[in-house]
Amino acid sequence: MTNGTNRILDEFAKMVTDAAGAAQGVRREFETVFRSQAERLLNSMDLVQREDFEVVREMVIKAREENIALAARVAALEEKIAQMSADKPSSNT
C-alpha cells in the first residue's frame, strides 16, 4: 500500500512541477508581449529618449551661459561707445 501511495505522490509532484514550468513559460511569454506592446505605445507617443534629452539640456545650459556672457560684453561695449561719444568734442560749434 505504501508503494502505491508513493507512486501517486510521485506522479502528483511531477504534475505540479510540470505545471509550474508551464506557468513560468506563460509568464515569460506574457512579459514579452507586454514589453513589445509598451515599446510600440511609447514609440507612437513620440517621446524623447533620456540620453537625447540630457544632450539637449546641456546644450541649452551652455547656450544660456554664452548668451549671458555676450549680453555683458554688449553692455560693456555700449558703455564704452557712450563714454567715447561724451568725451569727443562737438565739431558743430
All heavy atoms as an XYZ file, in Angstrom:
724
protein
N       0.822     -1.186      0.000
C       0.000      0.000      0.000
C       0.866      1.249      0.000
O       0.544      2.199     -0.676
C      -0.892     -0.067      1.239
C      -1.929      0.990      1.259
S      -3.274      0.421      0.256
C      -4.421      1.655      0.550
N       1.944      1.253      0.766
C       2.814      2.416      0.796
C       3.482      2.632     -0.545
O       3.700      3.759     -0.937
C       3.895      2.257      1.881
O       4.205      0.895      2.057
C       3.544      2.927      3.142
N       3.753      1.569     -1.243
C       4.366      1.686     -2.561
C       3.410      2.382     -3.522
O       3.822      3.216     -4.311
C       4.769      0.304     -3.075
C       5.733      0.424     -4.242
O       6.277      1.483     -4.492
N       5.926     -0.674     -4.926
N       2.145      2.080     -3.465
C       1.148      2.709     -4.319
C       0.957      4.166     -3.964
O       0.785      5.025     -4.823
N       1.004      4.477     -2.677
C       0.847      5.860     -2.225
C       2.036      6.698     -2.670
O       1.872      7.834     -3.125
C       0.721      5.917     -0.692
O      -0.342      5.064     -0.284
C       0.462      7.314     -0.210
N       3.239      6.131     -2.558
C       4.435      6.842     -3.004
C       4.374      7.127     -4.493
O       4.794      8.182     -4.948
C       5.694      6.041     -2.675
C       6.034      6.091     -1.197
O       5.571      6.961     -0.488
N       6.830      5.134     -0.752
N       3.867      6.141     -5.228
C       3.767      6.306     -6.687
C       2.781      7.429     -7.021
O       3.034      8.247     -7.905
C       3.314      4.986     -7.303
C       3.346      4.985     -8.770
C       3.101      3.594     -9.310
N       2.775      3.702    -10.716
C       2.008      2.898    -11.369
N       1.456      1.871    -10.737
N       1.784      3.057    -12.644
N       1.681      7.496     -6.312
C       0.689      8.555     -6.539
C       1.285      9.910     -6.189
O       1.134     10.886     -6.932
C      -0.595      8.281     -5.723
C      -1.300      7.048     -6.268
C      -1.516      9.484     -5.745
C      -2.461      6.592     -5.412
N       2.008      9.965     -5.060
C       2.637     11.222     -4.660
C       3.710     11.651     -5.653
O       3.846     12.841     -5.963
C       3.218     11.113     -3.256
C       2.199     11.021     -2.116
C       2.917     10.811     -0.790
C       1.327     12.257     -2.059
N       4.468     10.688     -6.163
C       5.488     10.995     -7.168
C       4.841     11.562     -8.431
O       5.331     12.534     -9.018
C       6.316      9.753     -7.514
C       7.281      9.364     -6.405
O       7.541     10.219     -5.514
O       7.767      8.216     -6.431
N       3.756     10.936     -8.865
C       3.045     11.423    -10.051
C       2.479     12.822     -9.819
O       2.524     13.694    -10.691
C       1.924     10.452    -10.442
C       2.403      9.146    -11.025
C       3.112      9.334    -12.353
O       2.661     10.186    -13.157
O       4.126      8.660    -12.585
N       1.938     13.022     -8.614
C       1.379     14.329     -8.271
C       2.482     15.396     -8.255
O       2.316     16.502     -8.768
C       0.672     14.265     -6.912
C       0.050     15.576     -6.511
C      -1.078     16.049     -7.163
C       0.606     16.339     -5.490
C      -1.647     17.257     -6.800
C       0.037     17.545     -5.123
C      -1.090     18.011     -5.779
N       3.637     15.077     -7.676
C       4.768     16.007     -7.624
C       5.252     16.340     -9.036
O       5.563     17.499     -9.343
C       5.895     15.427     -6.789
N       5.301     15.321     -9.891
C       5.726     15.540    -11.277
C       4.739     16.461    -11.990
O       5.131     17.363    -12.731
C       5.823     14.199    -12.010
C       6.296     14.318    -13.416
C       6.384     12.966    -14.090
C       6.735     13.155    -15.558
N       6.594     11.933    -16.313
N       3.445     16.247    -11.759
C       2.418     17.062    -12.391
C       2.517     18.519    -11.908
O       2.422     19.456    -12.699
C       1.034     16.497    -12.066
C      -0.089     17.207    -12.801
S      -1.674     16.423    -12.519
C      -1.927     16.818    -10.800
N       2.747     18.718    -10.616
C       2.885     20.074    -10.069
C       4.128     20.746    -10.634
O       4.099     21.930    -10.995
C       2.920     20.026     -8.520
C       3.323     21.360     -7.937
C       1.570     19.594     -7.980
N       5.221     20.006    -10.740
C       6.457     20.554    -11.301
C       6.254     20.964    -12.757
O       6.684     22.040    -13.180
C       7.600     19.531    -11.193
O       7.776     19.175     -9.824
C       8.895     20.084    -11.733
N       5.595     20.110    -13.524
C       5.305     20.439    -14.925
C       4.402     21.665    -15.030
O       4.589     22.515    -15.900
C       4.657     19.247    -15.635
C       5.624     18.090    -15.822
O       6.851     18.314    -15.684
O       5.156     16.969    -16.103
N       3.414     21.754    -14.154
C       2.509     22.909    -14.169
C       3.265     24.186    -13.824
O       3.029     25.245    -14.417
C       1.359     22.692    -13.192
N       4.195     24.118    -12.868
C       4.983     25.290    -12.500
C       5.856     25.729    -13.670
O       5.997     26.921    -13.953
C       5.827     24.994    -11.269
N       6.436     24.770    -14.370
C       7.247     25.088    -15.544
C       6.414     25.733    -16.639
O       6.836     26.700    -17.275
N       5.223     25.197    -16.850
C       4.328     25.774    -17.862
C       3.905     27.183    -17.449
O       3.829     28.090    -18.291
C       3.099     24.889    -18.043
N       3.660     27.399    -16.165
C       3.276     28.729    -15.679
C       4.400     29.728    -15.887
O       4.158     30.872    -16.269
C       2.890     28.660    -14.200
N       5.644     29.313    -15.674
C       6.785     30.196    -15.919
C       6.898     30.541    -17.400
O       7.206     31.666    -17.761
C       8.077     29.554    -15.417
C       8.209     29.554    -13.912
C       9.498     28.889    -13.460
O      10.183     28.228    -14.245
N       9.822     29.051    -12.186
N       6.634     29.561    -18.255
C       6.659     29.813    -19.693
C       5.599     30.819    -20.107
O       5.854     31.722    -20.905
N       4.408     30.661    -19.544
C       3.327     31.602    -19.837
C       3.696     32.987    -19.324
O       3.456     33.994    -19.993
C       1.993     31.116    -19.207
C       0.935     32.187    -19.260
C       1.518     29.855    -19.914
N       4.302     33.040    -18.145
C       4.711     34.334    -17.577
C       5.736     35.020    -18.473
O       5.636     36.216    -18.750
C       5.294     34.107    -16.189
C       5.814     35.371    -15.553
C       6.356     35.109    -14.138
N       7.071     36.272    -13.685
C       8.331     36.261    -13.283
N       8.987     35.129    -13.251
N       8.914     37.357    -12.900
N       6.734     34.278    -18.946
C       7.746     34.853    -19.834
C       7.116     35.350    -21.132
O       7.451     36.425    -21.623
C       8.841     33.825    -20.124
C       9.867     33.711    -19.015
C      11.062     32.895    -19.471
N      10.705     31.515    -19.769
C      10.773     30.517    -18.894
N      11.188     30.750    -17.671
N      10.430     29.304    -19.233
N       6.205     34.565    -21.664
C       5.522     34.959    -22.901
C       4.702     36.227    -22.682
O       4.702     37.136    -23.504
C       4.624     33.824    -23.383
C       3.982     34.069    -24.719
C       4.971     34.127    -25.874
O       6.054     33.512    -25.774
O       4.652     34.799    -26.873
N       3.997     36.295    -21.551
C       3.204     37.486    -21.235
C       4.100     38.717    -21.097
O       3.783     39.789    -21.598
C       2.409     37.268    -19.940
C       1.632     38.478    -19.517
C       0.457     38.813    -20.158
C       2.093     39.284    -18.484
C      -0.254     39.941    -19.776
C       1.396     40.407    -18.098
C       0.210     40.732    -18.751
N       5.248     38.567    -20.409
C       6.172     39.686    -20.248
C       6.696     40.163    -21.594
O       6.807     41.362    -21.837
C       7.336     39.291    -19.342
C       6.972     39.182    -17.878
C       8.126     38.684    -17.029
O       9.139     38.200    -17.587
O       8.008     38.764    -15.796
N       6.999     39.218    -22.479
C       7.492     39.581    -23.808
C       6.439     40.355    -24.583
O       6.729     41.392    -25.195
C       7.902     38.313    -24.588
O       8.911     37.624    -23.843
C       8.432     38.660    -25.957
N       5.212     39.864    -24.569
C       4.130     40.546    -25.283
C       3.874     41.919    -24.669
O       3.713     42.915    -25.383
C       2.846     39.687    -25.274
C       1.655     40.465    -25.776
C       3.047     38.432    -26.106
N       3.844     41.991    -23.344
C       3.601     43.265    -22.670
C       4.693     44.267    -22.997
O       4.420     45.431    -23.311
C       3.524     43.053    -21.155
C       3.288     44.322    -20.398
C       2.025     44.887    -20.351
C       4.334     44.954    -19.745
C       1.800     46.068    -19.658
C       4.126     46.130    -19.054
C       2.855     46.683    -19.017
N       5.950     43.842    -22.943
C       7.074     44.723    -23.244
C       6.999     45.221    -24.682
O       7.224     46.395    -24.974
C       8.390     43.983    -22.985
C       9.586     44.894    -22.905
C      10.837     44.160    -22.422
N      10.760     43.911    -20.995
C      10.875     42.726    -20.419
N      11.086     41.662    -21.156
N      10.811     42.586    -19.119
N       6.650     44.329    -25.592
C       6.522     44.705    -27.003
C       5.419     45.746    -27.194
O       5.605     46.740    -27.898
C       6.229     43.458    -27.833
O       5.935     43.811    -29.156
N       4.275     45.518    -26.558
C       3.162     46.472    -26.670
C       3.533     47.817    -26.035
O       3.191     48.874    -26.571
C       1.898     45.914    -26.011
C       1.300     44.734    -26.733
C       0.758     45.110    -28.101
O       0.362     46.234    -28.340
N       0.746     44.149    -29.004
N       4.220     47.790    -24.908
C       4.623     49.028    -24.235
C       5.589     49.818    -25.107
O       5.463     51.041    -25.235
C       5.246     48.717    -22.880
N       6.555     49.134    -25.716
C       7.501     49.813    -26.612
C       6.773     50.425    -27.800
O       7.060     51.555    -28.199
C       8.573     48.837    -27.101
C       9.615     48.516    -26.059
C      10.654     47.538    -26.570
O      10.766     47.349    -27.798
O      11.357     46.951    -25.730
N       5.835     49.685    -28.375
C       5.065     50.192    -29.511
C       4.274     51.444    -29.104
O       4.241     52.437    -29.817
C       4.127     49.121    -30.047
C       3.419     49.538    -31.326
C       2.573     48.436    -31.916
N       3.373     47.243    -32.153
C       2.966     46.007    -31.891
N       1.765     45.785    -31.390
N       3.737     44.971    -32.135
N       3.665     51.410    -27.933
C       2.898     52.552    -27.438
C       3.802     53.753    -27.206
O       3.480     54.876    -27.616
C       2.172     52.180    -26.143
C       1.400     53.312    -25.467
C       0.230     53.749    -26.343
C       0.900     52.864    -24.109
N       4.942     53.546    -26.558
C       5.859     54.653    -26.297
C       6.414     55.245    -27.585
O       6.570     56.461    -27.701
C       6.991     54.192    -25.386
C       6.586     53.878    -23.949
C       7.756     53.291    -23.181
C       6.058     55.113    -23.254
N       6.695     54.393    -28.564
C       7.193     54.895    -29.846
C       6.135     55.715    -30.568
O       6.447     56.706    -31.223
C       7.668     53.742    -30.736
C       8.971     53.156    -30.248
O       9.748     53.811    -29.564
N       9.215     51.905    -30.587
N       4.879     55.320    -30.447
C       3.810     56.065    -31.124
C       3.527     57.394    -30.432
O       2.967     58.296    -31.030
C       2.532     55.229    -31.178
O       1.960     55.117    -29.883
N       3.947     57.536    -29.158
C       3.719     58.770    -28.421
C       4.768     59.828    -28.751
O       4.687     60.953    -28.292
C       3.703     58.495    -26.920
C       2.514     57.668    -26.493
S       2.570     57.235    -24.750
C       2.231     58.820    -24.023
N       5.760     59.502    -29.552
C       6.789     60.441    -29.983
C       7.524     61.038    -28.778
O       7.705     62.245    -28.686
C       6.162     61.543    -30.846
C       7.197     62.219    -31.738
O       8.237     61.600    -32.003
O       6.954     63.366    -32.149
N       7.921     60.186    -27.844
C       8.645     60.620    -26.659
C      10.140     60.683    -26.959
O      10.646     60.025    -27.854
C       8.400     59.656    -25.499
C       6.961     59.555    -25.023
C       6.839     58.478    -23.950
C       6.469     60.880    -24.487
N      10.836     61.475    -26.189
C      12.276     61.639    -26.348
C      12.986     60.685    -25.395
O      12.572     60.533    -24.245
C      12.672     63.093    -26.021
C      14.172     63.287    -26.093
C      11.969     64.054    -26.947
N      14.054     60.083    -25.875
C      14.828     59.212    -25.000
C      15.613     60.056    -24.004
O      15.967     61.209    -24.277
C      15.776     58.345    -25.808
C      15.062     57.293    -26.621
C      16.036     56.335    -27.284
O      17.245     56.464    -27.154
N      15.494     55.376    -27.993
N      15.887     59.501    -22.865
C      16.546     60.233    -21.788
C      17.910     60.771    -22.220
O      18.292     61.889    -21.888
C      16.688     59.299    -20.568
C      17.277     59.955    -19.359
C      16.311     60.956    -18.811
N      16.829     61.541    -17.593
C      16.167     62.408    -16.885
N      14.983     62.791    -17.256
N      16.681     62.909    -15.804
N      18.673     59.978    -22.971
C      20.001     60.403    -23.406
C      19.902     61.639    -24.294
O      20.682     62.582    -24.148
C      20.714     59.272    -24.159
C      21.042     58.072    -23.301
C      19.878     57.111    -23.173
O      18.941     57.163    -23.995
O      19.889     56.315    -22.219
N      18.952     61.638    -25.227
C      18.761     62.786    -26.111
C      18.345     64.017    -25.319
O      18.805     65.134    -25.580
C      17.712     62.474    -27.181
C      18.148     61.366    -28.116
O      19.377     61.127    -28.225
O      17.275     60.733    -28.736
N      17.466     63.823    -24.347
C      17.021     64.934    -23.510
C      18.198     65.554    -22.770
O      18.336     66.779    -22.708
C      15.965     64.451    -22.510
C      15.566     65.499    -21.518
C      14.661     66.488    -21.858
C      16.105     65.496    -20.243
C      14.304     67.463    -20.947
C      15.745     66.467    -19.324
C      14.848     67.450    -19.679
N      19.066     64.716    -22.212
C      20.212     65.220    -21.450
C      21.171     65.994    -22.353
O      21.718     67.017    -21.943
C      20.939     64.071    -20.739
C      20.149     63.454    -19.602
C      19.873     64.423    -18.467
O      20.677     65.346    -18.225
O      18.816     64.270    -17.823
N      21.374     65.515    -23.584
C      22.258     66.212    -24.523
C      21.703     67.595    -24.828
O      22.427     68.599    -24.777
C      22.438     65.389    -25.824
C      23.100     66.218    -26.909
C      23.256     64.133    -25.548
N      20.427     67.678    -25.143
C      19.807     68.970    -25.458
C      19.816     69.874    -24.229
O      20.057     71.080    -24.335
C      18.374     68.774    -26.007
C      17.659     70.094    -26.168
C      18.427     68.036    -27.335
N      19.591     69.311    -23.060
C      19.608     70.099    -21.825
C      20.974     70.744    -21.619
O      21.072     71.929    -21.285
C      19.255     69.191    -20.646
C      19.219     69.880    -19.316
C      18.781     68.870    -18.229
N      18.819     69.474    -16.934
C      19.880     69.471    -16.122
N      20.985     68.857    -16.487
N      19.832     70.048    -14.955
N      22.038     69.982    -21.825
C      23.392     70.527    -21.695
C      23.643     71.618    -22.731
O      24.292     72.625    -22.434
C      24.436     69.410    -21.820
C      24.424     68.421    -20.670
C      24.707     69.073    -19.328
O      25.581     69.962    -19.251
O      24.045     68.701    -18.346
N      23.132     71.434    -23.942
C      23.291     72.456    -24.980
C      22.583     73.750    -24.573
O      23.116     74.849    -24.783
C      22.735     71.944    -26.313
C      23.568     70.855    -26.953
S      22.780     70.066    -28.383
C      22.450     71.445    -29.434
N      21.406     73.632    -23.999
C      20.651     74.811    -23.572
C      21.381     75.538    -22.448
O      21.470     76.772    -22.449
C      19.219     74.412    -23.145
C      18.517     75.544    -22.431
C      18.422     73.959    -24.349
N      21.906     74.794    -21.507
C      22.651     75.413    -20.397
C      23.855     76.172    -20.937
O      24.110     77.324    -20.553
C      23.070     74.345    -19.360
C      21.842     73.821    -18.621
C      24.100     74.896    -18.389
C      22.107     72.602    -17.745
N      24.587     75.561    -21.854
C      25.769     76.207    -22.433
C      25.355     77.447    -23.223
O      25.991     78.504    -23.114
C      26.514     75.227    -23.338
C      27.791     75.782    -23.905
C      28.519     74.762    -24.745
C      29.778     75.386    -25.340
N      30.488     74.450    -26.195
N      24.281     77.351    -24.013
C      23.813     78.489    -24.798
C      23.369     79.631    -23.882
O      23.632     80.811    -24.166
C      22.670     78.073    -25.720
N      22.705     79.301    -22.784
C      22.270     80.330    -21.832
C      23.473     81.040    -21.222
O      23.490     82.271    -21.097
C      21.409     79.698    -20.744
C      20.772     80.715    -19.820
C      19.847     80.078    -18.815
N      18.711     79.468    -19.494
C      18.105     78.366    -19.100
N      18.518     77.740    -18.016
N      17.089     77.870    -19.752
N      24.500     80.294    -20.852
C      25.702     80.895    -20.281
C      26.395     81.796    -21.301
O      26.837     82.900    -20.965
C      26.654     79.804    -19.796
C      26.155     79.054    -18.572
C      26.976     77.818    -18.252
O      27.862     77.436    -19.060
O      26.727     77.208    -17.195
N      26.478     81.340    -22.551
C      27.080     82.157    -23.603
C      26.258     83.415    -23.853
O      26.816     84.496    -24.074
C      27.214     81.344    -24.899
C      28.267     80.260    -24.825
C      28.299     79.389    -26.079
O      27.452     79.570    -26.977
O      29.181     78.520    -26.158
N      24.943     83.300    -23.802
C      24.067     84.443    -24.001
C      24.283     85.500    -22.914
O      24.352     86.695    -23.198
C      22.608     83.984    -24.029
C      21.669     85.050    -24.508
O      22.076     86.079    -25.023
N      20.380     84.807    -24.336
N      24.412     85.057    -21.673
C      24.662     85.981    -20.565
C      26.008     86.675    -20.748
O      26.126     87.897    -20.569
C      24.593     85.226    -19.219
C      23.150     84.778    -18.938
C      25.127     86.083    -18.082
C      23.006     83.812    -17.786
N      27.032     85.918    -21.141
C      28.362     86.496    -21.353
C      28.330     87.499    -22.498
O      28.920     88.590    -22.405
C      29.381     85.390    -21.635
N      27.648     87.173    -23.585
C      27.556     88.098    -24.725
C      26.776     89.359    -24.357
O      27.141     90.460    -24.786
C      26.914     87.400    -25.924
C      27.783     86.348    -26.615
C      26.976     85.615    -27.682
C      29.020     86.990    -27.228
N      25.721     89.210    -23.569
C      24.951     90.385    -23.133
C      25.830     91.310    -22.298
O      25.766     92.540    -22.442
C      23.722     89.950    -22.352
N      26.686     90.751    -21.459
C      27.599     91.565    -20.652
C      28.612     92.274    -21.547
O      28.921     93.457    -21.336
C      28.300     90.690    -19.618
N      29.124     91.587    -22.553
C      30.084     92.208    -23.479
C      29.431     93.339    -24.260
O      30.033     94.401    -24.446
C      30.636     91.169    -24.453
C      31.644     90.225    -23.812
C      32.210     89.242    -24.805
N      32.937     89.944    -25.861
C      33.325     89.358    -26.997
N      33.048     88.089    -27.217
N      33.979     90.047    -27.902
N      28.191     93.127    -24.728
C      27.480     94.164    -25.469
C      27.254     95.382    -24.584
O      27.456     96.533    -25.000
C      26.148     93.626    -26.040
C      25.263     94.759    -26.526
C      26.407     92.629    -27.160
N      26.856     95.154    -23.340
C      26.632     96.268    -22.410
C      27.931     97.042    -22.180
O      27.928     98.283    -22.158
C      26.069     95.740    -21.091
N      29.051     96.335    -22.020
C      30.336     96.996    -21.814
C      30.730     97.804    -23.045
O      31.214     98.939    -22.932
C      31.409     95.956    -21.475
N      30.524     97.249    -24.225
C      30.856     97.977    -25.455
C      29.966     99.200    -25.628
O      30.441    100.265    -26.046
C      30.730     97.047    -26.668
C      31.817     95.975    -26.799
C      31.475     95.015    -27.934
C      33.173     96.620    -27.037
N      28.676     99.070    -25.316
C      27.775    100.215    -25.423
C      28.193    101.315    -24.452
O      28.146    102.501    -24.783
C      26.331     99.790    -25.163
C      25.728     98.994    -26.298
C      24.330     98.467    -25.997
O      23.945     98.406    -24.806
O      23.630     98.111    -26.967
N      28.611    100.930    -23.257
C      29.076    101.918    -22.276
C      30.338    102.609    -22.769
O      30.488    103.826    -22.643
C      29.322    101.223    -20.936
C      29.701    102.172    -19.822
C      29.920    101.451    -18.509
O      29.269    100.419    -18.279
O      30.748    101.945    -17.717
N      31.238    101.834    -23.354
C      32.484    102.395    -23.884
C      32.184    103.364    -25.023
O      32.785    104.442    -25.093
C      33.387    101.260    -24.351
C      34.783    101.684    -24.701
C      35.642    100.463    -24.998
C      37.073    100.868    -25.235
N      37.934     99.716    -25.500
N      31.259    103.015    -25.892
C      30.878    103.905    -27.003
C      30.242    105.176    -26.453
O      30.529    106.285    -26.929
C      29.925    103.175    -27.977
C      30.676    102.090    -28.741
C      29.267    104.154    -28.941
C      29.791    101.176    -29.572
N      29.410    105.036    -25.449
C      28.774    106.202    -24.847
C      29.824    107.114    -24.219
O      29.738    108.351    -24.340
C      27.755    105.760    -23.808
N      30.817    106.559    -23.549
C      31.882    107.367    -22.958
C      32.702    108.055    -24.033
O      33.071    109.221    -23.890
C      32.789    106.493    -22.086
C      32.174    106.076    -20.778
C      33.088    105.142    -19.993
O      34.133    104.710    -20.485
N      32.682    104.816    -18.770
N      32.981    107.334    -25.117
C      33.755    107.918    -26.209
C      32.977    109.061    -26.859
O      33.549    110.087    -27.222
C      34.117    106.844    -27.243
C      35.128    105.834    -26.745
S      35.422    104.481    -27.899
C      36.239    105.321    -29.220
N      31.690    108.901    -26.985
C      30.853    109.949    -27.573
C      30.791    111.161    -26.663
O      30.785    112.306    -27.117
C      29.446    109.430    -27.830
O      29.483    108.423    -28.799
N      30.752    110.937    -25.367
C      30.688    112.042    -24.406
C      32.021    112.769    -24.336
O      32.064    113.985    -24.154
C      30.305    111.519    -23.031
N      33.134    112.058    -24.461
C      34.451    112.659    -24.395
C      34.825    113.398    -25.673
O      35.674    114.282    -25.673
C      35.524    111.573    -24.123
C      35.402    110.989    -22.722
O      34.746    111.622    -21.867
O      35.966    109.891    -22.493
N      34.207    113.071    -26.762
C      34.520    113.644    -28.060
C      34.002    115.084    -28.106
O      32.833    115.321    -27.840
C      33.871    112.798    -29.155
C      34.321    113.086    -30.529
C      33.642    112.131    -31.458
C      34.272    112.129    -32.807
N      33.578    111.230    -33.713
N      34.836    116.038    -28.450
C      34.365    117.423    -28.548
C      33.410    117.565    -29.730
O      33.585    116.953    -30.754
C      35.632    118.257    -28.768
C      36.734    117.307    -28.982
C      36.254    115.914    -28.682
N      32.430    118.390    -29.554
C      31.436    118.625    -30.584
C      32.046    119.434    -31.689
O      32.645    120.491    -31.449
C      30.233    119.335    -29.982
O      29.273    119.531    -30.987
N      31.956    119.024    -32.914
C      32.545    119.752    -34.049
C      31.575    120.730    -34.659
O      31.885    121.403    -35.618
C      33.016    118.749    -35.097
O      31.936    117.971    -35.550
N      30.350    120.856    -34.166
C      29.335    121.754    -34.696
C      29.528    123.184    -34.215
O      28.972    124.100    -34.774
C      27.930    121.289    -34.293
C      27.571    119.981    -34.975
O      28.300    119.516    -35.833
N      26.452    119.411    -34.586
N      30.279    123.495    -33.210
C      30.424    124.846    -32.675
C      31.608    125.565    -33.186
O      32.494    125.243    -33.809
C      30.508    124.845    -31.133
O      31.498    123.939    -30.738
C      29.189    124.592    -30.541
